[in-house]
Amino acid sequence: MPRVCSLLRAAMLAAALGAAAGLRPRLLAPTRCAAAAAAFRRGRAAAATQQEQGANGAAAGGGDRQSLLQLNEEELAGLIKELGQPKFRAKQIREWVYEKGEVDYGNMSNLPAKLQVALAERLPSASGLEVAVQQESKDGTIKRALRLPDGQLIEAVLMPYDDGRRTACISSQAGCGMRCSFCATGQMGFSRQLTAGEIFAQAAEYSCQLKRKGERLSNVVFMGMGEPLANYKNVMDAVRRINGDLGIGARHITISTVGIAPRIRRLSRDVESKAMPPVTLAVSLHAATDAARSAIMPVNDRYDLGDLLGACKEYVGVTGRRMTFEWALIDQQNDEPEEADRLATLLIQAGLKGLCHVNVIPLNPTGGFAGRPSQTGRVNAFLEKLEGRGIPATARVRRGIDIDAGCGQLKSEVLKKEKEAGPDAGTEADDELEDDGGQA
């Protein structure tokens, strides 16, 4: 069989990938080759189909099945079989993607040209996530507003550290229905759940980018948009792939939650049964009494501190690892030494002394919340009080402070600039929180 001409391959790849990203491909004379012109048309059509199916699939809870990174191992094997190719081709593709970070089919040199063209037709997008806006901070932090096929916007951040760590912060929902008053995403409301593929692809795209530079993604934190435990199944499917496909160890994967106690207990059972790797748990606390916490975090009305800390104690008992409590320091609201003392007492009485760590970080200001970030002196006094009570605590390094790095801030800015009203925000952000068989 004669090899497909190089112009055809270039046209096919440029058309499919460019159109999927919402760009009009600029090809160097596609009519120079009839096959290239046909490939151009097929690429445009495939991308249009992707947009329609992606939107419908996302609304129904399915994934984007025309994006390379969103396909899991079984789905890729099925596609290869459908294309009439031998099984080992799927392994070759996965080696290119997950060992070398390569997502350009034209560079996968051990694949036949016919398969390269077929893949570009069937999987015209690497991730299915269009970069609407990208910002880069002076400290190297990269933040992206990513547009989904149905028009929803989410955020993903890559944070480099001097010690060599490379951490991806990813989203689990479009918007969030937890309504934490100080959070930009919570102020937006909930739009929809992300699919497992959409969640995984955020981390995988950063991982591939780093591998092509000779670096590696070392950590993934679910601290972007949305409440991970309210999208339990899709998040856990994505976690398994982050652990398996990206090779990131369980202790380097952190799930941050506002404190949905039944789901923490469910995660404990899944870890104990080996259904899930023992990931690190982080709980957004921010107040040491039920009254104060309910005032800024409505979820506390449903799962109070006693219920929440009991679930946390169960989780660390199963994993044998310390967990983290997150504390956004709000100037003269929750940053007094007396509040630190109340927090220490709360954790000690819950039996969590020696089993947890407190991360404090000055508040990221948002337009919908009047609070301001704590000053350095108050941060240090808060930490000293906790340490004095035997509760280890550190001030988390603020990344990307010169860009819209706070959760939800970049999306808000994009929507403002585009003057888009957007879909009506929903009020329910969970996937039926009572679906745990009545078990706590």
RODO-2510 file (C-alpha; in nm, 4 decimals, decimal comma):
residues 440
     n   res          X          Y          Z
     1     m     0,0000     0,0000     0,0000
     2     p     0,1528     0,3363    -0,0988
     3     r     0,2296     0,5759     0,1830
     4     v    -0,0065     0,8692     0,2294
     5     c     0,1650     1,1836     0,1128
     6     s     0,3173     1,4052     0,3789
     7     l     0,0948     1,6941     0,2746
     8     l    -0,2131     1,4837     0,3413
     9     r    -0,0895     1,4046     0,6919
    10     a    -0,0122     1,7681     0,7630
    11     a    -0,3488     1,8817     0,6321
    12     m    -0,5350     1,6157     0,8219
    13     l    -0,3665     1,6864     1,1526
    14     a    -0,3844     2,0639     1,1240
    15     a    -0,7490     2,0623     1,0201
    16     a    -0,8650     1,8193     1,2845
    17     l    -0,6693     1,9649     1,5732
    18     g    -0,7234     2,3256     1,4763
    19     a    -1,0945     2,2955     1,4165
    20     a    -1,1436     2,1094     1,7428
    21     a    -0,9841     2,4015     1,9221
    22     g    -1,2265     2,6411     1,7575
    23     l    -0,9621     2,7791     1,5205
    24     r    -0,9839     2,8201     1,1445
    25     p    -0,6932     2,6132     1,0085
    26     r    -0,4492     2,7993     0,7882
    27     l    -0,3069     2,5373     0,5558
    28     l    -0,0360     2,5974     0,3039
    29     a    -0,2316     2,5150    -0,0169
    30     p    -0,4426     2,2133     0,0662
    31     t    -0,5605     2,1939    -0,2955
    32     r    -0,2098     2,0937    -0,4019
    33     c    -0,3165     1,7429    -0,3256
    34     a    -0,6693     1,6102    -0,3785
    35     a    -0,6246     1,3740    -0,0870
    36     a    -0,5145     1,6625     0,1333
    37     a    -0,8233     1,8612     0,0403
    38     a    -1,0424     1,5639     0,1258
    39     a    -0,8578     1,5227     0,4561
    40     f    -0,9164     1,8879     0,5305
    41     r    -1,2912     1,8462     0,4819
    42     r    -1,2986     1,5292     0,6911
    43     g    -1,1097     1,7030     0,9714
    44     r    -1,3543     1,9939     0,9760
    45     a    -1,6505     1,7542     0,9784
    46     a    -1,4998     1,5391     1,2547
    47     a    -1,4384     1,8419     1,4714
    48     a    -1,7941     1,9655     1,4204
    49     t    -1,9259     1,6230     1,5162
    50     q    -1,7016     1,6286     1,8239
    51     q    -1,8470     1,9597     1,9369
    52     e    -2,2053     1,8324     1,9034
    53     q    -2,1450     1,4919     2,0606
    54     g    -1,9243     1,6390     2,3322
    55     a    -2,1932     1,8814     2,4384
    56     n    -2,4641     1,6166     2,4365
    57     g    -2,2442     1,3583     2,6058
    58     a    -2,1369     1,5983     2,8780
    59     a    -2,4938     1,6929     2,9504
    60     a    -2,5838     1,3263     2,9805
    61     g    -2,2845     1,2513     3,1987
    62     g    -2,0795     1,0845     2,9258
    63     g    -1,7316     1,1842     2,8155
    64     d    -1,5826     1,3284     2,4997
    65     r    -1,4981     1,0183     2,3011
    66     q    -1,3124     1,2077     2,0296
    67     s    -1,0326     1,3261     2,2555
    68     l    -0,7205     1,1169     2,2919
    69     l    -0,6480     1,1858     2,6589
    70     q    -1,0052     1,1294     2,7683
    71     l    -1,0066     0,7699     2,6393
    72     n    -0,9097     0,5145     2,9021
    73     e    -0,7096     0,2034     2,8165
    74     e    -1,0162    -0,0093     2,7405
    75     e    -1,1762     0,2576     2,5228
    76     l    -0,8576     0,3108     2,3213
    77     a    -0,8233    -0,0639     2,2688
    78     g    -1,1821    -0,0725     2,1441
    79     l    -1,1138     0,2064     1,8966
    80     i    -0,8021     0,0345     1,7660
    81     k    -1,0014    -0,2835     1,7124
    82     e    -1,2733    -0,0870     1,5353
    83     l    -1,0103     0,0588     1,3037
    84     g    -0,8976    -0,2923     1,2138
    85     q    -0,5559    -0,2523     1,3710
    86     p    -0,3688    -0,5105     1,5827
    87     k    -0,3950    -0,4833     1,9615
    88     f    -0,0346    -0,3773     2,0120
    89     r    -0,1043    -0,0442     1,8401
    90     a    -0,2992     0,0713     2,1455
    91     k     0,0014    -0,0055     2,3640
    92     q     0,2276     0,1874     2,1291
    93     i     0,0005     0,4909     2,1413
    94     r    -0,0177     0,4814     2,5198
    95     e     0,3624     0,4597     2,5393
    96     w     0,3915     0,7709     2,3233
    97     v     0,1388     0,9596     2,5323
    98     y     0,2156     0,8546     2,8899
    99     e     0,5882     0,7830     2,8682
   100     k     0,6949     1,0540     2,6241
   101     g     0,4136     1,3073     2,6481
   102     e     0,3570     1,2981     2,2730
   103     v     0,0041     1,3722     2,1497
   104     d     0,0852     1,4590     1,7865
   105     y     0,0053     1,1496     1,5812
   106     g     0,2448     1,2623     1,3092
   107     n     0,5331     1,2260     1,5570
   108     m     0,4387     0,8717     1,6596
   109     s     0,6972     0,7277     1,4242
   110     n     0,6214     0,3586     1,4752
   111     l     0,2584     0,3964     1,3709
   112     p     0,1665     0,3439     1,0045
   113     a     0,0634     0,6585     0,8185
   114     k    -0,2842     0,5169     0,7590
   115     l    -0,3406     0,4812     1,1326
   116     q    -0,2044     0,8288     1,2010
   117     v    -0,4611     0,9732     0,9610
   118     a    -0,7423     0,7585     1,1038
   119     l    -0,6599     0,8690     1,4575
   120     a    -0,6609     1,2343     1,3539
   121     e    -1,0061     1,1817     1,2068
   122     r    -1,1491     0,9936     1,5029
   123     l    -0,9627     1,1709     1,7842
   124     p    -0,9069     1,5219     1,6456
   125     s    -0,8403     1,6761     1,9870
   126     a    -0,5732     1,5810     2,2361
   127     s    -0,7786     1,6743     2,5422
   128     g    -1,1165     1,8103     2,4339
   129     l    -1,0366     2,1179     2,6436
   130     e    -0,9939     2,4410     2,4493
   131     v    -0,7640     2,6948     2,6123
   132     a    -0,9799     3,0079     2,6240
   133     v    -0,7246     3,2131     2,8195
   134     q    -0,3831     3,1331     2,9637
   135     q    -0,1992     3,3449     3,2185
   136     e     0,1559     3,2973     3,3422
   137     s     0,2824     3,4379     3,6704
   138     k     0,6275     3,5698     3,7490
   139     d     0,6768     3,2643     3,9709
   140     g     0,6109     3,0294     3,6761
   141     t     0,2535     2,9421     3,7686
   142     i     0,0412     2,8758     3,4601
   143     k    -0,3350     2,9132     3,4845
   144     r    -0,5778     2,8199     3,2112
   145     a    -0,9453     2,8880     3,1598
   146     l    -1,0585     2,5845     2,9616
   147     r    -1,3702     2,5810     2,7475
   148     l    -1,5643     2,2553     2,7251
   149     p    -1,7534     2,1469     2,4109
   150     d    -2,0823     2,2750     2,5565
   151     g    -1,9328     2,6179     2,6283
   152     q    -1,8772     2,5739     3,0017
   153     l    -1,5551     2,7179     3,1453
   154     i    -1,3357     2,5500     3,4053
   155     e    -0,9896     2,6241     3,5420
   156     a    -0,6654     2,4307     3,5766
   157     v    -0,3341     2,5519     3,7202
   158     l     0,0231     2,4237     3,6972
   159     m     0,2464     2,5313     3,9853
   160     p     0,6257     2,4819     3,9740
   161     y     0,8260     2,4840     4,2966
   162     d     1,1951     2,5429     4,3587
   163     d     1,2379     2,1935     4,5034
   164     g     1,1425     2,0390     4,1690
   165     r     0,7782     1,9632     4,2414
   166     r     0,5301     2,0277     3,9642
   167     t     0,1718     2,0386     4,0923
   168     a    -0,1469     2,0487     3,8881
   169     c    -0,4568     2,1960     4,0512
   170     i    -0,7657     2,0706     3,8676
   171     s    -1,1424     2,1166     3,8677
   172     s    -1,4111     1,8554     3,9311
   173     q    -1,7230     2,0549     3,8424
   174     a    -1,8214     2,3474     3,6222
   175     g    -1,9079     2,5947     3,8947
   176     c    -1,9918     2,4868     4,2479
   177     g    -2,3104     2,4679     4,4510
   178     m    -2,1538     2,4627     4,7975
   179     r    -2,1986     2,8449     4,8235
   180     c    -1,8990     2,9177     5,0428
   181     s    -1,9330     3,2940     5,0763
   182     f    -1,5628     3,3774     5,0332
   183     c    -1,5054     3,1633     4,7224
   184     a    -1,5344     3,3050     4,3690
   185     t    -1,6530     2,9694     4,2335
   186     g    -1,9107     2,9304     4,5093
   187     q    -2,0467     3,2735     4,4196
   188     m    -2,1076     3,1536     4,0607
   189     g    -2,3349     2,8625     4,1410
   190     f    -2,3330     2,5126     3,9966
   191     s    -2,3548     2,4364     3,6225
   192     r    -2,2752     2,0672     3,5774
   193     q    -2,0579     1,7748     3,6780
   194     l    -1,7390     1,7122     3,4837
   195     t    -1,6935     1,3693     3,3334
   196     a    -1,4071     1,1474     3,4439
   197     g    -1,2368     1,2155     3,1108
   198     e    -1,2653     1,5920     3,1465
   199     i    -1,1182     1,5752     3,4955
   200     f    -0,8314     1,3465     3,3986
   201     a    -0,7471     1,5404     3,0819
   202     q    -0,6665     1,8561     3,2810
   203     a    -0,3845     1,6801     3,4645
   204     a    -0,2813     1,4673     3,1670
   205     e    -0,2332     1,7679     2,9412
   206     y     0,0012     1,9308     3,1918
   207     s     0,1791     1,5979     3,2384
   208     c     0,2383     1,5601     2,8646
   209     q     0,3576     1,9178     2,8383
   210     l     0,6130     1,8594     3,1151
   211     k     0,7332     1,5257     2,9742
   212     r     0,8114     1,6883     2,6427
   213     k     1,0415     1,9241     2,8359
   214     g     1,2112     1,6404     3,0236
   215     e     1,0178     1,7113     3,3452
   216     r     0,7360     1,5280     3,5206
   217     l     0,4133     1,6090     3,6969
   218     s     0,4680     1,5149     4,0615
   219     n     0,1437     1,6130     4,2383
   220     v    -0,2240     1,6602     4,1591
   221     v    -0,4595     1,8465     4,3903
   222     f    -0,8370     1,8648     4,3526
   223     m    -0,8536     2,2252     4,4673
   224     g    -0,9887     2,3841     4,1507
   225     m    -1,3504     2,4547     4,0717
   226     g    -1,6175     2,2373     4,2299
   227     e    -1,6623     1,9995     4,5220
   228     p    -1,4883     1,6701     4,4343
   229     l    -1,6893     1,4498     4,6702
   230     a    -2,0168     1,5770     4,5203
   231     n    -1,9033     1,4248     4,1893
   232     y    -1,7795     1,1096     4,3561
   233     k    -1,7808     0,8451     4,0828
   234     n    -1,6280     1,0608     3,8101
   235     v    -1,3624     1,1995     4,0432
   236     m    -1,2647     0,8544     4,1662
   237     d    -1,2449     0,7196     3,8111
   238     a    -1,0153     1,0105     3,7268
   239     v    -0,8052     0,9503     4,0404
   240     r    -0,7463     0,5884     3,9382
   241     r    -0,6200     0,7045     3,5996
   242     i    -0,4018     0,9767     3,7508
   243     n    -0,2536     0,7105     3,9756
   244     g    -0,2194     0,4479     3,7029
   245     d    -0,1731     0,6242     3,3685
   246     l     0,0230     0,9253     3,4961
   247     g     0,2108     0,7266     3,7611
   248     i     0,1430     0,9701     4,0444
   249     g     0,1493     0,8038     4,3855
   250     a    -0,1547     0,8117     4,6125
   251     r     0,0117     1,0320     4,8755
   252     h     0,0787     1,2890     4,6022
   253     i    -0,2882     1,3079     4,5016
   254     t    -0,4942     1,5334     4,7280
   255     i    -0,8721     1,5533     4,7354
   256     s    -0,9943     1,8717     4,8990
   257     t    -1,3510     1,8840     5,0268
   258     v    -1,5760     2,1277     5,2090
   259     g    -1,6651     1,8382     5,4361
   260     i    -1,9321     1,6039     5,2986
   261     a    -1,9077     1,3573     5,5852
   262     p    -2,0927     1,0603     5,4248
   263     r    -1,8674     1,0784     5,1221
   264     i    -1,5546     1,0852     5,3368
   265     r    -1,6807     0,7693     5,5035
   266     r    -1,7517     0,6184     5,1640
   267     l    -1,3959     0,6990     5,0588
   268     s    -1,2727     0,5284     5,3759
   269     r    -1,4597     0,2116     5,2810
   270     d    -1,3306     0,2250     4,9239
   271     v    -0,9714     0,2652     5,0420
   272     e    -1,0108    -0,0138     5,2950
   273     s    -1,1493    -0,2473     5,0280
   274     k    -0,8656    -0,1487     4,7889
   275     a    -1,1185    -0,0048     4,5448
   276     m    -0,9372     0,3288     4,5758
   277     p    -0,5749     0,4247     4,6445
   278     p    -0,5216     0,5961     4,9836
   279     v    -0,5099     0,9536     4,8574
   280     t    -0,4386     1,2484     5,0841
   281     l    -0,7493     1,4110     5,2292
   282     a    -0,7749     1,7867     5,2802
   283     v    -1,0760     1,9475     5,4455
   284     s    -1,1626     2,3154     5,4126
   285     l    -1,2439     2,4122     5,7725
   286     h    -1,2044     2,7929     5,8127
   287     a    -1,3937     2,8132     6,1448
   288     a    -1,3808     2,6285     6,4768
   289     t    -1,7457     2,6549     6,5842
   290     d    -2,0603     2,5424     6,4070
   291     a    -2,2139     2,8885     6,4199
   292     a    -1,9116     3,0596     6,2646
   293     r    -1,8615     2,7875     6,0037
   294     s    -2,2268     2,7793     5,8974
   295     a    -2,2151     3,1557     5,8469
   296     i    -1,9558     3,1218     5,5687
   297     m    -2,0015     2,7568     5,4634
   298     p    -2,3668     2,6464     5,4325
   299     v    -2,2611     2,2810     5,4030
   300     n    -2,1996     2,2895     5,7790
   301     d    -2,5751     2,3073     5,8355
   302     r    -2,5990     1,9605     5,6829
   303     y    -2,2781     1,8058     5,8162
   304     d    -2,1671     1,9790     6,1349
   305     l    -1,8186     1,9771     6,2839
   306     g    -1,8835     1,6733     6,5036
   307     d    -2,0011     1,4647     6,2082
   308     l    -1,7217     1,5936     5,9846
   309     l    -1,4353     1,5363     6,2286
   310     g    -1,5671     1,1899     6,3100
   311     a    -1,5502     1,1018     5,9413
   312     c    -1,1979     1,2473     5,9224
   313     k    -1,0858     1,0361     6,2176
   314     e    -1,2208     0,7287     6,0423
   315     y    -1,0303     0,8119     5,7233
   316     v    -0,6914     0,8625     5,8869
   317     g    -0,7523     0,5419     6,0823
   318     v    -0,7921     0,3528     5,7550
   319     t    -0,5012     0,5144     5,5683
   320     g    -0,2572     0,5532     5,8574
   321     r    -0,1586     0,8908     5,7107
   322     r    -0,1947     1,2460     5,8308
   323     m    -0,4627     1,4573     5,6709
   324     t    -0,4754     1,8323     5,6190
   325     f    -0,7135     2,1015     5,7329
   326     e    -0,7238     2,4129     5,5159
   327     w    -0,7786     2,7503     5,6789
   328     a    -0,8234     3,0702     5,4763
   329     l    -0,7188     3,3527     5,7073
   330     i    -0,9640     3,6424     5,6918
   331     d    -0,8415     3,9610     5,8533
   332     q    -0,9933     4,0121     6,2006
   333     q    -1,2540     3,7441     6,1389
   334     n    -1,0860     3,4067     6,1891
   335     d    -0,7202     3,4987     6,2371
   336     e    -0,7089     3,5848     6,6093
   337     p    -0,4906     3,3734     6,8425
   338     e    -0,8087     3,2915     7,0358
   339     e    -0,9534     3,1343     6,7211
   340     a    -0,6349     2,9314     6,6749
   341     d    -0,6748     2,8144     7,0343
   342     r    -1,0342     2,7067     6,9659
   343     l    -0,9180     2,5217     6,6550
   344     a    -0,6487     2,3366     6,8491
   345     t    -0,8995     2,2368     7,1169
   346     l    -1,1429     2,1152     6,8504
   347     l    -0,8838     1,8932     6,6826
   348     i    -0,7469     1,7587     7,0095
   349     q    -1,0922     1,6692     7,1403
   350     a    -1,1702     1,4964     6,8092
   351     g    -0,8665     1,2720     6,8628
   352     l    -0,6834     1,4177     6,5632
   353     k    -0,3748     1,5551     6,7389
   354     g    -0,0743     1,3958     6,5712
   355     l    -0,2920     1,2827     6,2811
   356     c    -0,3361     1,6120     6,0999
   357     h    -0,1658     1,9234     5,9762
   358     v    -0,3138     2,2700     5,9355
   359     n    -0,2404     2,4699     5,6206
   360     v    -0,3192     2,8378     5,6513
   361     i    -0,3254     3,0818     5,3643
   362     p    -0,4340     3,4455     5,3551
   363     l    -0,7695     3,4850     5,1831
   364     n    -0,7800     3,5417     4,8077
   365     p    -1,0090     3,8473     4,7841
   366     t    -1,3169     3,8219     4,5604
   367     g    -1,5676     4,0806     4,4486
   368     g    -1,8552     3,9036     4,6211
   369     f    -1,7002     3,8905     4,9689
   370     a    -1,6028     4,1863     5,1853
   371     g    -1,3295     4,0072     5,3825
   372     r    -0,9617     4,0856     5,3338
   373     p    -0,6499     3,8686     5,3654
   374     s    -0,4675     3,8595     5,6993
   375     q    -0,1408     4,0439     5,7344
   376     t     0,1882     3,8663     5,7999
   377     g     0,2003     3,9436     6,1707
   378     r    -0,1451     3,7966     6,2303
   379     v    -0,0594     3,4905     6,0212
   380     n     0,2506     3,4250     6,2312
   381     a     0,0644     3,4720     6,5600
   382     f    -0,2003     3,2227     6,4469
   383     l     0,0656     2,9660     6,3562
   384     e     0,2518     3,0141     6,6834
   385     k    -0,0612     2,9490     6,8854
   386     l    -0,1328     2,6240     6,6994
   387     e     0,2264     2,5049     6,7283
   388     g     0,2202     2,5851     7,0976
   389     r    -0,0764     2,3513     7,1389
   390     g     0,1002     2,0701     6,9537
   391     i    -0,0836     2,1126     6,6210
   392     p     0,1643     2,1354     6,3313
   393     a     0,0808     2,4223     6,0981
   394     t     0,2394     2,6078     5,8105
   395     a     0,1510     2,9034     5,5924
   396     r     0,0979     2,7754     5,2426
   397     v     0,3028     2,9466     4,9739
   398     r     0,0803     3,1720     4,7674
   399     r     0,1259     3,1039     4,3979
   400     g     0,0296     3,3214     4,1048
   401     i    -0,0651     3,6220     4,3164
   402     d     0,0036     3,8555     4,0210
   403     i    -0,2546     3,6752     3,8028
   404     d    -0,6125     3,5526     3,8556
   405     a    -0,4873     3,2408     4,0345
   406     g    -0,7588     3,2115     4,2996
   407     c    -1,0255     2,9496     4,2326
   408     g    -1,2889     3,0890     3,9972
   409     q    -1,1209     3,4242     3,9463
   410     l    -0,9977     3,3689     3,5909
   411     k    -1,3323     3,2305     3,4767
   412     s    -1,5050     3,5354     3,6232
   413     e    -1,2682     3,7626     3,4347
   414     v    -1,3192     3,5736     3,1072
   415     l    -1,6970     3,5880     3,1393
   416     k    -1,6812     3,9566     3,2222
   417     k    -1,4714     4,0325     2,9181
   418     e    -1,6881     3,8240     2,6881
   419     k    -2,0039     3,9787     2,8397
   420     e    -2,1661     3,6397     2,8465
   421     a    -2,4609     3,5877     3,0751
   422     g    -2,3983     3,2110     3,0735
   423     p    -2,6460     2,9386     3,1657
   424     d    -2,8585     2,9737     3,4748
   425     a    -2,6763     2,8382     3,7779
   426     g    -2,8334     2,5388     3,9428
   427     t    -2,8816     2,4907     4,3121
   428     e    -2,7872     2,1267     4,3483
   429     a    -2,4194     2,0419     4,3185
   430     d    -2,4212     1,6782     4,4189
   431     d    -2,4863     1,3502     4,2428
   432     e    -2,7515     1,2437     4,4938
   433     l    -2,5624     1,2608     4,8186
   434     e    -2,7980     1,0081     4,9710
   435     d    -2,7024     0,7380     4,7191
   436     d    -2,4676     0,5622     4,9582
   437     g    -2,7170     0,2926     5,0451
   438     g    -2,8156     0,4691     5,3635
   439     q    -2,4688     0,4080     5,5049
   440     a    -2,2777     0,6854     5,6705
***
